[in-house]
Amino acid sequence: MRVLLDECLPRRLKRELVGHHARTVPEMGWAGKTNGELLAFAAVDFDVFATSDRNLSHQQNLPAFNIAVIVLVAKSNSMNDLRPLVPRVLEVLKTLAPRTVVFVTA
């Protein structure tokens, strides 16, 4: 899967997504874009958008974008708090369908 990591997630997280092509929002030159713009851009080049923004599904009409969304729910956005979620994220990526939202918790 082609995964785009939101700028609120640490860049190092992409190394944990073994077997998937992961990039970050800043790497794509999309830092500072609004969520709607970001999702529209991401839907062209990516299968999945990963974020820790729990409000994204309330702020955007996510089924309108041809991309799946994974929301990482952790105590903080530090690698120490996010790393335990990686095995579940890798499992979810195996079957994730476009226009779906999955919340991954510890």
C-alpha positions as CSV (number, residue, x, y, z in Angstrom):
1,M,0.0,0.0,0.0
2,R,1.0,3.6,-0.6
3,V,0.7,5.4,2.8
4,L,0.9,9.1,3.4
5,L,1.7,10.1,7.0
6,D,0.2,13.3,8.2
7,E,2.6,16.0,9.4
8,C,1.4,15.5,13.0
9,L,3.1,12.1,13.0
10,P,6.8,11.6,13.4
11,R,8.7,11.0,10.1
12,R,10.4,8.0,11.6
13,L,7.1,6.1,11.7
14,K,7.4,5.4,8.0
15,R,10.3,3.1,8.6
16,E,8.0,1.0,10.8
17,L,5.6,0.3,7.9
18,V,7.7,-2.5,6.4
19,G,6.4,-3.7,3.1
20,H,4.6,-0.5,2.3
21,H,5.6,2.6,0.4
22,A,5.3,5.4,3.0
23,R,5.9,9.1,2.5
24,T,5.3,12.1,4.7
25,V,3.2,15.2,4.0
26,P,6.3,17.5,4.1
27,E,8.2,15.1,1.8
28,M,5.4,15.6,-0.7
29,G,5.6,19.4,-0.4
30,W,2.1,19.5,1.1
31,A,2.9,20.9,4.6
32,G,0.4,23.5,5.7
33,K,-2.4,22.4,3.4
34,T,-5.9,22.3,4.9
35,N,-7.3,18.8,5.6
36,G,-9.6,18.9,2.6
37,E,-6.8,19.9,0.2
38,L,-4.5,17.4,1.7
39,L,-7.0,14.5,1.3
40,A,-7.7,15.5,-2.3
41,F,-4.0,15.5,-3.2
42,A,-3.4,12.3,-1.3
43,A,-6.2,10.4,-3.0
44,V,-4.4,10.8,-6.3
45,D,-1.1,9.2,-5.3
46,F,-1.9,7.2,-2.1
47,D,-4.1,4.4,-0.9
48,V,-4.1,5.4,2.8
49,F,-3.8,8.5,4.8
50,A,-2.5,8.0,8.4
51,T,-3.0,10.6,11.0
52,S,-3.5,11.1,14.7
53,D,-6.2,13.7,14.2
54,R,-9.2,12.2,15.9
55,N,-11.5,15.0,14.7
56,L,-10.7,14.5,11.0
57,S,-13.8,12.3,10.4
58,H,-16.0,15.1,12.0
59,Q,-14.4,17.8,10.0
60,Q,-14.3,16.2,6.6
61,N,-16.7,14.1,4.5
62,L,-14.1,11.2,4.3
63,P,-16.2,8.9,2.0
64,A,-16.0,11.7,-0.6
65,F,-12.3,11.0,-1.0
66,N,-11.0,7.9,-2.7
67,I,-8.6,7.1,0.0
68,A,-8.7,5.1,3.3
69,V,-7.9,6.8,6.6
70,I,-6.1,5.3,9.6
71,V,-6.4,7.3,12.8
72,L,-3.7,6.3,15.3
73,V,-5.0,6.8,18.9
74,A,-2.2,7.0,21.4
75,K,-1.3,9.0,24.5
76,S,0.9,11.3,22.4
77,N,2.5,11.5,18.9
78,S,5.9,10.3,20.2
79,M,7.4,7.2,18.6
80,N,7.4,5.5,22.1
81,D,3.6,5.8,22.2
82,L,3.0,5.1,18.5
83,R,5.3,2.1,18.1
84,P,3.0,-0.3,20.0
85,L,0.3,0.5,17.4
86,V,2.4,-0.5,14.4
87,P,1.6,-4.3,14.4
88,R,-2.1,-3.5,14.3
89,V,-1.6,-0.9,11.6
90,L,0.2,-3.5,9.5
91,E,-2.7,-5.9,10.0
92,V,-5.2,-3.3,9.0
93,L,-3.3,-2.3,5.9
94,K,-3.7,-5.9,4.5
95,T,-7.5,-5.5,4.1
96,L,-8.2,-1.7,4.2
97,A,-10.6,-0.6,1.5
98,P,-10.9,2.9,0.0
99,R,-13.3,5.4,1.6
100,T,-13.1,3.7,5.0
101,V,-11.8,5.0,8.4
102,V,-10.2,2.8,10.9
103,F,-9.2,3.9,14.4
104,V,-6.2,1.9,15.7
105,T,-5.7,1.9,19.5
106,A,-3.4,0.1,21.9
